[in-house]
Amino acid sequence: MEKLFIGNLPFSASESDIENLFETKGFKVKSAVVVLDRQTGRSRGFGFVELAEPERSAEAVEVMAGAELARRKLTINVAQPRKAA
């Protein structure tokens, strides 16, 4: 299971916005998450996508390079594992 990191999201972006963006480029999305601030409940400007076909993750990073959502150029990379606290 390989997740993709999506950075520079507009604060108004929803999970369905991310799913739609990937699906318009031919990628099936298994899950999409926008990370929210615990105190305010507002978007922190980044999220994660898990593709239904994980073997296409590298292709998705390449194809989605330069993608825009609400006139913001997104950063898309393979997510790094969380570090232990």
MMTF fields as JSON, N, C-alpha, C and O atoms, coordinates in Angstrom:
{
  "mmtfVersion": "1.0.0",
  "mmtfProducer": "UNKNOWN",
  "numBonds": 339,
  "numAtoms": 340,
  "numGroups": 85,
  "numChains": 1,
  "numModels": 1,
  "chainsPerModel": [1],
  "groupsPerChain": [85],
  "chainIdList": ["A"],
  "bondAtomList": [4, 2, 8, 6, 12, 10, 16, 14, 20, 18, 24, 22, 28, 26, 32, 30, 36, 34, 40, 38, 44, 42, 48, 46, 52, 50, 56, 54, 60, 58, 64, 62, 68, 66, 72, 70, 76, 74, 80, 78, 84, 82, 88, 86, 92, 90, 96, 94, 100, 98, 104, 102, 108, 106, 112, 110, 116, 114, 120, 118, 124, 122, 128, 126, 132, 130, 136, 134, 140, 138, 144, 142, 148, 146, 152, 150, 156, 154, 160, 158, 164, 162, 168, 166, 172, 170, 176, 174, 180, 178, 184, 182, 188, 186, 192, 190, 196, 194, 200, 198, 204, 202, 208, 206, 212, 210, 216, 214, 220, 218, 224, 222, 228, 226, 232, 230, 236, 234, 240, 238, 244, 242, 248, 246, 252, 250, 256, 254, 260, 258, 264, 262, 268, 266, 272, 270, 276, 274, 280, 278, 284, 282, 288, 286, 292, 290, 296, 294, 300, 298, 304, 302, 308, 306, 312, 310, 316, 314, 320, 318, 324, 322, 328, 326, 332, 330, 336, 334],
  "bondOrderList": [1, 1, 1, 1, 1, 1, 1, 1, 1, 1, 1, 1, 1, 1, 1, 1, 1, 1, 1, 1, 1, 1, 1, 1, 1, 1, 1, 1, 1, 1, 1, 1, 1, 1, 1, 1, 1, 1, 1, 1, 1, 1, 1, 1, 1, 1, 1, 1, 1, 1, 1, 1, 1, 1, 1, 1, 1, 1, 1, 1, 1, 1, 1, 1, 1, 1, 1, 1, 1, 1, 1, 1, 1, 1, 1, 1, 1, 1, 1, 1, 1, 1, 1, 1],
  "groupList": [{"groupName": "MET", "atomNameList": ["N", "CA", "C", "O"], "elementList": ["N", "C", "C", "O"], "formalChargeList": [0, 0, 0, 0], "bondAtomList": [1, 0, 2, 1, 3, 2], "bondOrderList": [1, 1, 2], "singleLetterCode": "M", "chemCompType": "L-PEPTIDE LINKING"}, {"groupName": "GLU", "atomNameList": ["N", "CA", "C", "O"], "elementList": ["N", "C", "C", "O"], "formalChargeList": [0, 0, 0, 0], "bondAtomList": [1, 0, 2, 1, 3, 2], "bondOrderList": [1, 1, 2], "singleLetterCode": "E", "chemCompType": "L-PEPTIDE LINKING"}, {"groupName": "LYS", "atomNameList": ["N", "CA", "C", "O"], "elementList": ["N", "C", "C", "O"], "formalChargeList": [0, 0, 0, 0], "bondAtomList": [1, 0, 2, 1, 3, 2], "bondOrderList": [1, 1, 2], "singleLetterCode": "K", "chemCompType": "L-PEPTIDE LINKING"}, {"groupName": "LEU", "atomNameList": ["N", "CA", "C", "O"], "elementList": ["N", "C", "C", "O"], "formalChargeList": [0, 0, 0, 0], "bondAtomList": [1, 0, 2, 1, 3, 2], "bondOrderList": [1, 1, 2], "singleLetterCode": "L", "chemCompType": "L-PEPTIDE LINKING"}, {"groupName": "PHE", "atomNameList": ["N", "CA", "C", "O"], "elementList": ["N", "C", "C", "O"], "formalChargeList": [0, 0, 0, 0], "bondAtomList": [1, 0, 2, 1, 3, 2], "bondOrderList": [1, 1, 2], "singleLetterCode": "F", "chemCompType": "L-PEPTIDE LINKING"}, {"groupName": "ILE", "atomNameList": ["N", "CA", "C", "O"], "elementList": ["N", "C", "C", "O"], "formalChargeList": [0, 0, 0, 0], "bondAtomList": [1, 0, 2, 1, 3, 2], "bondOrderList": [1, 1, 2], "singleLetterCode": "I", "chemCompType": "L-PEPTIDE LINKING"}, {"groupName": "GLY", "atomNameList": ["N", "CA", "C", "O"], "elementList": ["N", "C", "C", "O"], "formalChargeList": [0, 0, 0, 0], "bondAtomList": [1, 0, 2, 1, 3, 2], "bondOrderList": [1, 1, 2], "singleLetterCode": "G", "chemCompType": "PEPTIDE LINKING"}, {"groupName": "ASN", "atomNameList": ["N", "CA", "C", "O"], "elementList": ["N", "C", "C", "O"], "formalChargeList": [0, 0, 0, 0], "bondAtomList": [1, 0, 2, 1, 3, 2], "bondOrderList": [1, 1, 2], "singleLetterCode": "N", "chemCompType": "L-PEPTIDE LINKING"}, {"groupName": "PRO", "atomNameList": ["N", "CA", "C", "O"], "elementList": ["N", "C", "C", "O"], "formalChargeList": [0, 0, 0, 0], "bondAtomList": [1, 0, 2, 1, 3, 2], "bondOrderList": [1, 1, 2], "singleLetterCode": "P", "chemCompType": "L-PEPTIDE LINKING"}, {"groupName": "SER", "atomNameList": ["N", "CA", "C", "O"], "elementList": ["N", "C", "C", "O"], "formalChargeList": [0, 0, 0, 0], "bondAtomList": [1, 0, 2, 1, 3, 2], "bondOrderList": [1, 1, 2], "singleLetterCode": "S", "chemCompType": "L-PEPTIDE LINKING"}, {"groupName": "ALA", "atomNameList": ["N", "CA", "C", "O"], "elementList": ["N", "C", "C", "O"], "formalChargeList": [0, 0, 0, 0], "bondAtomList": [1, 0, 2, 1, 3, 2], "bondOrderList": [1, 1, 2], "singleLetterCode": "A", "chemCompType": "L-PEPTIDE LINKING"}, {"groupName": "ASP", "atomNameList": ["N", "CA", "C", "O"], "elementList": ["N", "C", "C", "O"], "formalChargeList": [0, 0, 0, 0], "bondAtomList": [1, 0, 2, 1, 3, 2], "bondOrderList": [1, 1, 2], "singleLetterCode": "D", "chemCompType": "L-PEPTIDE LINKING"}, {"groupName": "THR", "atomNameList": ["N", "CA", "C", "O"], "elementList": ["N", "C", "C", "O"], "formalChargeList": [0, 0, 0, 0], "bondAtomList": [1, 0, 2, 1, 3, 2], "bondOrderList": [1, 1, 2], "singleLetterCode": "T", "chemCompType": "L-PEPTIDE LINKING"}, {"groupName": "VAL", "atomNameList": ["N", "CA", "C", "O"], "elementList": ["N", "C", "C", "O"], "formalChargeList": [0, 0, 0, 0], "bondAtomList": [1, 0, 2, 1, 3, 2], "bondOrderList": [1, 1, 2], "singleLetterCode": "V", "chemCompType": "L-PEPTIDE LINKING"}, {"groupName": "ARG", "atomNameList": ["N", "CA", "C", "O"], "elementList": ["N", "C", "C", "O"], "formalChargeList": [0, 0, 0, 0], "bondAtomList": [1, 0, 2, 1, 3, 2], "bondOrderList": [1, 1, 2], "singleLetterCode": "R", "chemCompType": "L-PEPTIDE LINKING"}, {"groupName": "GLN", "atomNameList": ["N", "CA", "C", "O"], "elementList": ["N", "C", "C", "O"], "formalChargeList": [0, 0, 0, 0], "bondAtomList": [1, 0, 2, 1, 3, 2], "bondOrderList": [1, 1, 2], "singleLetterCode": "Q", "chemCompType": "L-PEPTIDE LINKING"}],
  "groupTypeList": [0, 1, 2, 3, 4, 5, 6, 7, 3, 8, 4, 9, 10, 9, 1, 9, 11, 5, 1, 7, 3, 4, 1, 12, 2, 6, 4, 2, 13, 2, 9, 10, 13, 13, 13, 3, 11, 14, 15, 12, 6, 14, 9, 14, 6, 4, 6, 4, 13, 1, 3, 10, 1, 8, 1, 14, 9, 10, 1, 10, 13, 1, 13, 0, 10, 6, 10, 1, 3, 10, 14, 14, 2, 3, 12, 5, 7, 13, 10, 15, 8, 14, 2, 10, 10],
  "groupIdList": [1, 2, 3, 4, 5, 6, 7, 8, 9, 10, 11, 12, 13, 14, 15, 16, 17, 18, 19, 20, 21, 22, 23, 24, 25, 26, 27, 28, 29, 30, 31, 32, 33, 34, 35, 36, 37, 38, 39, 40, 41, 42, 43, 44, 45, 46, 47, 48, 49, 50, 51, 52, 53, 54, 55, 56, 57, 58, 59, 60, 61, 62, 63, 64, 65, 66, 67, 68, 69, 70, 71, 72, 73, 74, 75, 76, 77, 78, 79, 80, 81, 82, 83, 84, 85],
  "secStructList": [7, 7, 3, 3, 3, 3, 3, 1, 7, 7, 6, 6, 7, 7, 2, 2, 2, 2, 2, 2, 2, 2, 2, 2, 6, 6, 7, 7, 3, 3, 3, 3, 3, 3, 3, 3, 7, 6, 6, 6, 7, 7, 3, 3, 3, 3, 3, 3, 3, 3, 3, 1, 1, 4, 4, 4, 2, 2, 2, 2, 2, 2, 2, 2, 6, 6, 7, 3, 3, 6, 6, 3, 3, 7, 3, 3, 3, 3, 7, 7, 7, 7, 7, 7, 7],
  "xCoordList": [0.853, 0.0, 0.893, 1.607, 0.853, 1.69, 0.797, -0.045, 1.003, 0.21, 0.98, 2.21, 0.218, 0.799, 0.52, -0.595, 1.532, 1.399, 0.965, 1.534, -0.036, -0.516, -0.329, -0.988, 0.566, 0.837, 0.342, 0.034, 0.273, -0.171, -1.649, -2.061, -2.434, -3.878, -4.526, -4.13, -5.519, -6.285, -7.014, -7.422, -7.177, -7.811, -9.265, -9.848, -9.849, -11.241, -11.377, -12.494, -10.259, -10.287, -10.888, -10.655, -11.666, -12.265, -11.693, -10.991, -12.015, -11.58, -12.133, -11.432, -13.385, -13.983, -13.31, -13.242, -12.81, -12.071, -10.798, -10.455, -10.11, -8.875, -9.189, -8.505, -10.216, -10.613, -10.938, -10.477, -11.721, -12.101, -10.884, -10.814, -9.928, -8.717, -7.953, -7.541, -7.762, -7.034, -7.822, -7.25, -9.125, -9.937, -10.031, -10.188, -9.938, -9.942, -8.672, -8.644, -7.62, -6.362, -6.279, -5.242, -7.37, -7.416, -6.982, -6.711, -6.907, -6.492, -7.691, -8.433, -7.874, -8.948, -8.427, -7.357, -9.184, -8.778, -9.463, -10.686, -8.655, -9.193, -9.62, -10.687, -8.768, -9.106, -8.365, -7.281, -8.975, -8.366, -8.658, -9.777, -7.647, -7.795, -7.168, -6.041, -7.912, -7.36, -7.057, -7.94, -5.824, -5.426, -5.946, -5.736, -6.636, -7.247, -6.495, -5.925, -6.506, -5.943, -6.858, -8.074, -6.295, -7.104, -7.866, -8.99, -7.257, -7.888, -8.95, -10.009, -8.675, -9.598, -10.506, -11.555, -10.119, -10.904, -10.719, -11.384, -9.818, -9.545, -8.449, -7.635, -8.452, -7.423, -6.043, -5.875, -5.056, -3.671, -2.947, -1.755, -3.672, -3.087, -2.386, -1.672, -2.585, -2.025, -2.921, -3.813, -2.661, -3.443, -2.748, -1.588, -3.476, -2.927, -3.944, -5.151, -3.443, -4.273, -3.708, -2.495, -4.613, -4.234, -4.966, -6.19, -4.211, -4.797, -5.328, -4.796, -6.382, -6.927, -5.925, -5.937, -5.055, -3.998, -2.648, -2.072, -2.133, -0.914, 0.303, 1.234, 0.295, 1.433, 1.521, 2.53, 0.483, 0.476, 0.893, 0.785, 1.364, 1.726, 2.798, 2.656, 3.869, 4.949, 4.429, 4.794, 3.583, 2.98, 2.123, 2.152, 1.36, 0.5, 1.321, 0.943, 2.448, 3.316, 3.785, 3.79, 4.176, 4.671, 3.564, 3.754, 2.412, 1.303, 0.725, 0.344, 0.66, 0.028, 0.976, 0.556, 2.234, 3.185, 2.653, 2.331, 2.568, 2.072, 0.57, 0.032, -0.132, -1.595, -1.999, -1.293, -3.135, -3.636, -5.025, -5.818, -5.303, -6.623, -6.92, -6.187, -7.984, -8.357, -7.184, -6.883, -6.531, -5.406, -4.183, -3.36, -4.061, -2.855, -2.143, -2.745, -0.859, -0.056, 0.277, 0.886, -0.133, 0.028, 1.403, 2.038, 1.843, 3.05, 2.577, 1.782, 3.062, 2.631, 3.87, 4.677, 3.993, 5.124, 4.639, 3.538, 5.475, 5.203, 5.4, 6.421, 4.425, 4.477, 5.593, 5.847, 6.255, 7.286, 6.634, 5.649, 7.168, 6.581, 6.679, 7.622, 5.68, 5.696, 6.859, 7.18, 7.478, 8.571, 7.979, 7.026, 8.553, 8.082, 8.356, 9.414, 7.418, 7.552, 8.436, 8.645],
  "yCoordList": [-1.18, 0.0, 1.235, 1.492, 1.987, 3.169, 4.397, 4.518, 5.306, 6.531, 7.63, 7.634, 8.559, 9.739, 10.947, 11.126, 11.775, 13.027, 14.108, 14.235, 14.881, 15.991, 17.257, 17.438, 18.137, 19.373, 20.595, 20.53, 21.708, 23.003, 22.981, 23.666, 22.188, 22.143, 23.458, 24.058, 23.908, 25.06, 24.668, 23.517, 25.603, 25.289, 24.871, 24.278, 25.174, 24.797, 23.408, 22.936, 22.752, 21.455, 20.368, 20.317, 19.501, 18.364, 17.062, 17.058, 15.973, 14.665, 14.401, 13.852, 14.788, 14.546, 15.384, 14.952, 16.579, 17.387, 16.664, 16.649, 16.069, 15.336, 14.103, 13.831, 13.362, 12.171, 12.545, 11.887, 13.59, 14.021, 14.409, 14.086, 15.096, 15.52, 14.307, 14.291, 13.298, 12.102, 11.301, 10.776, 11.208, 10.411, 11.038, 10.316, 12.363, 12.995, 12.658, 12.775, 12.238, 11.834, 10.324, 9.808, 9.597, 8.16, 7.277, 6.094, 7.816, 7.026, 6.781, 7.707, 5.52, 5.191, 5.392, 4.897, 6.116, 6.447, 5.511, 5.369, 4.873, 4.013, 4.871, 4.662, 5.849, 6.754, 8.077, 8.129, 9.128, 10.461, 11.103, 11.023, 11.741, 12.365, 13.75, 13.922, 14.738, 16.077, 16.157, 15.911, 16.498, 16.56, 17.856, 18.945, 17.707, 18.855, 19.194, 18.321, 20.474, 20.95, 20.487, 20.66, 19.91, 19.374, 20.462, 20.241, 21.621, 22.681, 23.444, 23.758, 23.744, 24.581, 23.795, 24.294, 22.568, 21.768, 22.192, 21.662, 23.143, 23.62, 22.785, 22.161, 22.793, 22.074, 22.624, 23.823, 21.724, 22.145, 22.339, 22.644, 22.162, 22.426, 21.232, 21.382, 20.056, 18.863, 17.667, 17.721, 16.59, 15.378, 14.191, 14.269, 13.09, 11.852, 11.163, 11.274, 10.452, 9.673, 8.264, 8.06, 7.302, 5.91, 5.453, 5.543, 4.968, 4.525, 3.105, 2.285, 2.817, 1.458, 0.515, -0.69, 1.078, 0.296, 0.85, 1.707, 0.362, 0.93, 0.857, 1.65, -0.096, -0.204, 1.003, 1.184, 1.821, 3.008, 4.283, 5.383, 4.141, 5.313, 6.168, 7.389, 5.549, 6.311, 7.031, 8.177, 6.356, 6.968, 8.168, 9.204, 8.024, 9.117, 10.333, 11.462, 10.115, 11.238, 11.974, 13.204, 11.219, 11.809, 12.554, 13.694, 11.906, 12.493, 13.709, 14.687, 13.647, 14.724, 15.886, 16.889, 15.772, 16.865, 18.137, 18.143, 19.187, 20.455, 20.593, 21.595, 19.591, 19.672, 20.849, 21.211, 21.436, 22.569, 22.278, 21.587, 22.816, 22.738, 24.123, 24.625, 24.733, 26.092, 27.057, 27.873, 26.945, 27.802, 27.7, 28.614, 26.583, 26.328, 25.125, 24.069, 25.288, 24.201, 23.226, 23.6, 21.981, 20.974, 20.319, 20.222, 19.879, 19.073, 17.638, 17.372, 16.718, 15.33, 14.433, 14.444, 13.653, 12.751, 11.471, 11.415, 10.441, 9.236, 9.622, 10.208, 9.293, 9.659, 8.905, 7.733, 9.602, 8.994, 8.397, 8.943, 7.286, 6.7, 7.666, 8.452, 7.599, 8.447, 8.053, 6.873, 9.05, 8.79, 8.615, 9.3, 7.688, 7.461, 8.691, 9.31, 9.039, 10.246, 10.02, 10.934],
  "zCoordList": [0.0, 0.0, 0.0, 0.97, -1.075, -1.204, -1.289, -2.179, -0.339, -0.328, -1.034, -1.078, -1.584, -2.209, -1.34, -0.85, -1.151, -0.411, -1.39, -2.474, -1.009, -1.828, -1.008, 0.016, -1.454, -0.73, -1.481, -2.671, -0.767, -1.288, -1.687, -2.623, -0.966, -1.229, -0.814, 0.185, -1.576, -1.116, 0.176, 0.33, 1.087, 2.362, 2.197, 3.105, 1.054, 0.789, 0.157, -0.054, -0.144, -0.839, 0.036, 1.244, -0.596, 0.104, -0.469, -1.48, 0.205, -0.282, -1.681, -2.532, -1.924, -3.243, -4.328, -5.478, -3.983, -4.953, -5.391, -6.574, -4.431, -4.736, -5.577, -6.564, -5.189, -5.95, -7.396, -8.329, -7.578, -8.927, -9.753, -10.939, -9.143, -9.848, -10.375, -11.535, -9.534, -9.951, -10.979, -11.934, -10.786, -11.699, -13.084, -14.068, -13.187, -14.513, -15.291, -16.516, -14.581, -15.236, -15.407, -15.826, -15.085, -15.326, -14.175, -14.385, -12.954, -11.796, -10.89, -10.564, -10.483, -9.547, -8.133, -7.778, -7.338, -5.976, -4.993, -4.998, -4.146, -3.082, -1.896, -1.319, -1.533, -0.44, -0.629, -1.21, -0.125, -0.133, 1.209, 1.717, 1.778, 3.087, 3.047, 2.583, 3.54, 3.757, 5.249, 6.071, 5.61, 7.014, 7.617, 7.082, 8.757, 9.433, 10.712, 11.368, 11.052, 12.31, 13.44, 13.359, 14.479, 15.58, 16.339, 16.788, 16.477, 17.265, 16.49, 17.033, 15.228, 14.46, 13.535, 13.131, 13.192, 12.263, 10.809, 9.919, 10.563, 9.197, 8.559, 9.239, 7.238, 6.484, 6.824, 7.044, 6.864, 7.075, 5.743, 5.721, 4.629, 3.318, 2.684, 1.693, 3.25, 2.63, 2.915, 3.761, 2.189, 2.369, 1.742, 1.339, 1.666, 1.14, 0.248, 0.46, -0.75, -1.661, -1.721, -1.781, -1.704, -1.905, -3.163, -3.248, -4.128, -5.39, -5.294, -4.546, -6.053, -6.113, -6.772, -6.523, -7.617, -8.277, -7.817, -8.487, -6.663, -6.095, -7.013, -6.877, -7.947, -8.872, -9.806, -10.488, -9.842, -10.703, -9.946, -10.488, -8.707, -7.9, -8.559, -8.624, -9.048, -9.686, -10.931, -11.193, -11.686, -12.872, -12.476, -13.139, -11.392, -10.93, -10.538, -10.85, -9.853, -9.468, -10.716, -10.755, -11.728, -12.976, -13.728, -14.152, -13.889, -14.648, -13.934, -14.576, -12.613, -11.845, -11.558, -10.981, -11.944, -11.729, -12.391, -13.579, -11.624, -12.156, -12.123, -12.594, -11.567, -11.485, -10.611, -9.67, -10.93, -10.16, -9.639, -10.278, -8.472, -7.871, -7.313, -6.461, -7.789, -7.385, -7.578, -6.707, -8.732, -9.138, -8.236, -8.196, -7.507, -6.703, -7.287, -7.479, -7.568, -8.113, -6.981, -5.979, -7.162, -6.119, -6.154, -7.204, -4.997, -4.856, -4.641, -3.74, -5.463, -5.347, -5.342, -6.272, -4.259, -4.064, -3.414, -2.866, -3.48, -2.705, -1.236, -0.874, -0.401, 1.021, 1.724, 1.446, 2.641, 3.457, 4.707, 5.205, 5.218, 6.433, 7.6, 7.695, 8.499, 9.68, 10.582, 10.726, 11.181, 12.123, 13.502, 13.872, 14.266, 15.639, 16.483, 16.367, 17.316, 18.163, 19.342, 20.141]
}
